């Protein structure tokens, strides 16, 4: 039993197929959508990377970026990150990266499981919103 109050509960993760084996050529970048996650998949130096697709600077899609001089370049303001790890030595901001496995049938990414939104809770939230925002008679 872990009695450390600062520790977080164990996150449930699953492996998801992100790309077919030859889908992303060396030096390319692509946006993929998996289990409620939007990822920037990269292929650089014979390795694959899976990064959060959102640039920490202003939220631009890194999947629309390019790899130049060994760095993933954001298409919006040109911030640069390691295309595999998501970090960069020249600035503190980094992009979250996810574990990647190359398997015989494709490229897989380990992601936290996000359950789909519950229709019941959405309906309840909507009904509450309607009650709270009902016009006065």
TAQUI-V357166 format. One line per field, one symbol per residue. ss: DSSP state (a for helix, b for strand, c for the rest). phi: phi as a letter, one per 20 degrees, with the letter a starting at -180 (. if undefined). psi: psi as a letter, one per 40 degrees, with the letter a starting at -180 (. if undefined). Layout:
ss=???
phi=???
psi=???
//
This chain:
ss=ccccccccccccbbbbbbbcccccccccbbbbbbccbbbbbbbbccbbbbbbcbccccccbaaacbbbccbbbccccccbbbccccccccccccccbbcbbbbccbbbbbbbccccccaaaaaaaaaaaaaaccccc
phi=.eeffefeffeeccecfebfgdfcfgndcbecdclmddddeccblmcdccdgfefffcnffffeecdclncfdffecnfcbffdendbfebffcdfdcfccedfdqddcecffdffffffffffffffgfffdfffe
psi=hheheeiiihhhiihihdiidedhiheiiihihhfeihihhihhfeiiihihehheceeihdeeaihhfeihhhedeeiiiheddeiheeidhihhiiiihhideahihhiihhiiihddddddddddddddfhii.
//
